[in-house]
Amino acid sequence: MRIAVSQISSTTDPRSNLELVRDAVRRADGARVVLLPEATMCRFGVPLGPVAEPLDGPWASAVHEIAASHGVVVVAGMFTPSGDRVTNTMLVTGPDIHLGYDKIHLFDAFGFQESRTVAPGSSPVVFELDGVTLGVATCYDIRFPELFRALADKGASAVLVGASWGAGPGKKEQWELLVRARALDCTSWVVACGQAYPGDLGSSAPTGIGYSTVADPFGNVALQLSDKPEVAVAEIDPGATGQARSVLPVLANRRLR
């Protein structure tokens, strides 16, 4: 399966960010999935309530039309309403699918408090494409191996991660380490697409560092981008997941759940 990793730097204007989605799909080079980062709809650092829309709203519907017209599944970060807060949602949309994963683990760390304006999700999400089961996760989720094991238990051969990783000392090294570790934890592919580094915006909000990374089920880095906006296509072999689980049966050998 070919998965396009589309590392962008989104703006604060959801409409202009739709053009980034269109461009990513055009550049997907025969991919079946086009993965964009968390906060594709609107970058962090501005009030999110005014831009939040439901999954059947104009923004998500426009992404669906883009995906359906090209025969691909687009996975991209948006914000949906949730009472007096919003939900940080990864939209999954294409010709025969339209759903969302609501980020479970909120980024209340490194001096940032996502839970102040964002409500947490509660349920892991997988979907099937061409006979392959894919899981979905968002940014801070990658620090929680139990979610990735739960996705593997639901049949996921690969986990698609959208992120807007906060910059700071050691954060790039942590990002790569965590992507590789989660691949080993769940013996699955981990395809992690982050926001490109936008430069210093004078905000403490997590706006991205780039370095989108793909790790195979043995924890090897199969693809890594720079800190700039770019699109690359990863070749995902679901058979490698079965091979890894045969020779490294950490899921079967678990004693604690």
N, C-alpha and C positions, 0 to 999 in steps of 0.2 A: 504494500500500500504506500502510495506517495502522499506525503503530508507537507504542505508548504508552510514554512515558518516565516511569518510576515512581521518583522520587527519595525514598528512605526514609532513616531513621536506624535501622539494625538494632541489636538488643540482643545480649547474650551468651547468650541462651536460644534455641536453634534452634526449639523448639516455638512460642514466642511470635512468632518471626519468620515462621513459616508464616502467621500471621494477617495480617501485613503483605503477604505474597504474595496471599492471598485478597482482601484489600481492594484491592490494586492491580489485580487482574484484574476485580473488580466495577466499578472506576472507569475501565476501559479504553475505554469509549465506542466500541464497534464495531471496535477495533483487531484486527489479525491477529496481531501480535506484542506481547508485554508484556515490556519490557526493564527489569530491576532491576539494582542495582549489584553490583560485586564485594563479597564478604563479606556477602551477604544472609543466609546461613545463620547467621553469627556475626560480630560486628565484630572487628576487630583489637584487640590490646592485652591479650588473655588467651591462655593455652595453647590451641593449636588441635588438638593430638593427640586430646584426649578427645572433641571434637565431630565429628571427621572420620568420614565414612561412605562406602561405595562408591556408585556410581551406581544400584545396585539396592537400596540400603538404604532405611530408613523415610523419611528426610527427602526424598530425591529422588523416591521413589515417591509421597509425598504431594503434592509439587509437580506431578508428572505427572498425578495425579488431578484436581487443581485446574484445570490447563490443559486436559485432555481434556474435562472436564465443561462447559467454556465454549467449546470449539472454537477455542482459541488456542494459540500457541506461547509459552511462557514461557522467557526467558533470564535466569538469575540465578546469582550467585556462591555457591559452596559450597566445602567442603574435603573431599578424598578421601584415604584412607590411601596412604602411599608409604614403606614400610620404617619407619625411625625418624624420618621427617619426614612431612609431608602434601603434597598437591598442591593448588594454588590453581586451582580448576576453575570454568569457566562452564558450568553446566548448560543444555542446550537440550532442551526437552521439550514434547510436545503430542500430539495424537491419533495421529499416524503417525510420531513421531520421539522418540528418547530417546538423547542422546549428550552428550559433554562436550568442552570445549576446555581443555587444561591450559596455564596461563600460561607462556610461553616466557621472557620477560625478567623476572627477579626484581628487586625494588626494593632494591638494595644501594646506596643513595645518601642524601644529606642526613642521615647519621648513623644510618640504619636498615639492618638487614641481614636482609632477608626470607629469603635463602638459608640462614640458620642453621636455620630450622625448616621451610622449604618447598623441595621438589624441583622443578626446572624441567621443563616440557614440551618437546617437540621438533617437533611437527607443526602447521602451520597447519590450520584447520578452516573449511569452508564447508558450508552446507546449502541446500536448495532449498525454497521455499514459494511456491505459486501461480505457478510458472514463473519466479520471481525467485531468484537466487543471493545469499545473504547470508553474509558473513564474520563471524568472532568474534575479539575481542581483549580484553585486560585491562589497564587502568590503565597501568603503566610501559611496556607494549608501545607506547604511543602515541608514545614518543620514538624509535622505530625504524622509519623509513619503509620499509625493505626488507620488513618483515612485511606492510605494507599493500599494497605492490606485488605481493607473492606472492599475497595474497588476490585482488587484481584479476586476476592471471594465472590463478587458478582460477575466474574468472568472476564474482566478487562485484561487484554493482552498489551495494551498501551494506555498511558494516562496523559491527557492533554492538559497542560498547565498554562494559564494566562497570568501574567504578572506585571506589576509596576513596582519594581524592586527599589527600596530606598537606598540611596547612596550613603557611603560612610566608610570608615576604616575597616578593612577586612570583609566588606559586604560582598564584593565580587567573588572572593575565595569561598565564602560561605555559600553563595548561590550555586557555584559549580559543585561543591562538596555535597550539598543537599540534593541536587538533581541526581547525582550519581548514587548517593546513599539510598534514596527512595527507590531507584531502579533495582538496587540489590535487595532492599527490604521486601519488595513485592514481586521480584523477578519478572518485571514487565519493562517494556520500553517507557521512558519518560520523555515527552516532547514538551519542552518548556520555552514559551515565547514571552519575552519581556518587552517593555517599552524601551526604545532607544534612549540614550542619554541626551536630554534636551539642553544641556548647559545649566548654568546657575540661574535659576528662576527666582531666587531670593525667598524661597518657601521651604518650610520643614516637611512638606508633604512628600510622600514617595512618588517620584515622577520618572523613575527608570534609570538603569545603568547600561542597558543593552546586554550583550553577551548571552543571547538566547542559546540554549544548549539542548542537545538531544543525547540521551544516554541509552545504551542497549541493556537488555536484562542482566548482563554480567557487570554493569556499572562502567563500561567503557564509553568514552565520549565519541559519538559517531559524527557529530556536527556541532560547531560553535561559531556564532557570528561575532562581529566586532561591536563597538558601542554605537555605531551609526545606523540609521535606517537602511534596511536591506531585506531582501526576500531570498530564501534558499529552500530547496526541496529535499526532504529527508526520505530515504527509502526504508520503510519499516517492514521487516520480515516477521509476521506473527509466529512463524515456525520457530524462531529463535526463543520465543517465550516458553514454548513447550520444552525445548531442549534445556533451557536454563532450569526450569522447574523439575526436570528429570535428574539432572546432575547436582543441583543445588536446591533440595526440597525444603527450603526454610518455611514455606507456608504449611506444608504437611507436617513438619517437625515441631510446630509451635506447641507449647505447653500452657501458655497463658493467652487469654483472648479478652 
